[in-house]
Amino acid sequence: MPYLGYILRKIAQNPLHAAGSGWKNLAEYFLDRRIGVSTFRRDFRIMQSTGGDSKPCQPAPYSVMAAMADHMRASGCARKVFVDVGCGAGRPLAYFSSLGFERMVGIEINPAAAELARENLRRIKKSWDKSGGIEVLTTDILASGVDFTGAILYLANPFGRTTMRAFAERLKAQLLAHPEQEILVYYVLPLHVQALLEVFPKAERQSFEGADPWQFLRLSAAAATG
Ligand SMILES: C[S@@+](CC[C@H](N)C(=O)[O-])C[C@H]1O[C@@H](n2cnc3c(N)ncnc32)[C@H](O)[C@@H]1O
């Protein structure tokens, strides 16, 4: 239990500072254990990407993913393909596997993080994983040949404005080629949502505030700029 020791040491070193984040981390640790994974490692190198604006690997809390899972269930969206754009150590892939997606894909630029994600996915408890299969691709999102039409995309602040804008243009091209399809986006800490909206100004959008704000967007060819 390497990360339990780490968290307890932090609490012992600085109890006041650790009171907030330490207990939160401890709760996250036990939620990891419930699924069978270990997603705490954060010391991955930031990789140089095409857009030059990759963010470090930092998993979003389980609480925000639980709110998104409720939203997915309530909206009755098809559980076909789920893509974690910048999947880090694989926490969202592991968590959302309980929703029974036909196929799940993690795309991660950092080979070390991608390898840890694969290791985690091998360890998900069988009783938790209801998905049809999960794979992790080690690549820059802008270099991946993945077709995102019809998928649910999960983004936890993976990169900055430059990459987000280029990614949005790619989504638009794919949707124009398949105008009958949509792409649903769940975006935690949506700092660069404006770059998406410049390309999809008529996208349906819902915002959720709180300690970990997130947004839901429905992208389609009709919502894109002409
Ligand atoms: C904030 S972490 C989120 C990790 C994971 N989605 C989670 O919530 O636990 C962002 C991840 O995106 C990855 N990333 C950044 N830029 C990327 C790019 N251009 N292509 C693919 N992955 C990228 C980073 O390496 C990092 O692991």
The ligand as an SDF file (V2000), in Angstrom:
LIG
                    3D

 27 29  0  0  0  0  0  0  0  0999 V2000
   -4.8290   16.5870  -15.7780 C   0  0  0  0  0  0  0  0  0  0  0  0
   -4.3210   14.9920  -16.3950 S   0  0  0  0  0  0  0  0  0  0  0  0
   -5.8510   14.1000  -16.3780 C   0  0  0  0  0  0  0  0  0  0  0  0
   -5.6460   12.6080  -16.3340 C   0  0  0  0  0  0  0  0  0  0  0  0
   -6.9320   11.7800  -16.3610 C   0  0  0  0  0  0  0  0  0  0  0  0
   -7.8270   12.1840  -17.4320 N   0  0  0  0  0  0  0  0  0  0  0  0
   -7.6560   11.8480  -15.0450 C   0  0  0  0  0  0  0  0  0  0  0  0
   -8.6370   12.6070  -14.9250 O   0  0  0  0  0  0  0  0  0  0  0  0
   -7.2540   11.1360  -14.1140 O   0  0  0  0  0  0  0  0  0  0  0  0
   -4.0780   15.4290  -18.1200 C   0  0  0  0  0  0  0  0  0  0  0  0
   -3.3670   14.3470  -18.9460 C   0  0  0  0  0  0  0  0  0  0  0  0
   -3.4180   14.7150  -20.3200 O   0  0  0  0  0  0  0  0  0  0  0  0
   -2.2140   14.3050  -20.9480 C   0  0  0  0  0  0  0  0  0  0  0  0
   -2.0270   15.1090  -22.1710 N   0  0  0  0  0  0  0  0  0  0  0  0
   -1.6490   16.4000  -22.2280 C   0  0  0  0  0  0  0  0  0  0  0  0
   -1.5610   16.8180  -23.5040 N   0  0  0  0  0  0  0  0  0  0  0  0
   -1.8970   15.7590  -24.2700 C   0  0  0  0  0  0  0  0  0  0  0  0
   -1.9810   15.5690  -25.6800 C   0  0  0  0  0  0  0  0  0  0  0  0
   -1.7070   16.5690  -26.5420 N   0  0  0  0  0  0  0  0  0  0  0  0
   -2.3480   14.3550  -26.1440 N   0  0  0  0  0  0  0  0  0  0  0  0
   -2.6290   13.3380  -25.2790 C   0  0  0  0  0  0  0  0  0  0  0  0
   -2.5390   13.4670  -23.9330 N   0  0  0  0  0  0  0  0  0  0  0  0
   -2.1860   14.6570  -23.4300 C   0  0  0  0  0  0  0  0  0  0  0  0
   -1.1510   14.5640  -19.8790 C   0  0  0  0  0  0  0  0  0  0  0  0
    0.0320   13.8290  -20.1220 O   0  0  0  0  0  0  0  0  0  0  0  0
   -1.8920   14.1510  -18.5950 C   0  0  0  0  0  0  0  0  0  0  0  0
   -1.6420   12.8180  -18.2690 O   0  0  0  0  0  0  0  0  0  0  0  0
  1  2  1  0
  2  3  1  0
  2 10  1  0
  3  4  1  0
  4  5  1  0
  5  6  1  0
  5  7  1  0
  7  8  2  0
  7  9  1  0
 10 11  1  0
 11 12  1  0
 11 26  1  0
 12 13  1  0
 13 14  1  0
 13 24  1  0
 14 15  1  0
 14 23  1  0
 15 16  2  0
 16 17  1  0
 17 18  1  0
 17 23  2  0
 18 19  1  0
 18 20  2  0
 20 21  1  0
 21 22  2  0
 22 23  1  0
 24 25  1  0
 24 26  1  0
 26 27  1  0
M  CHG  2   2   1   9  -1
M  END
$$$$
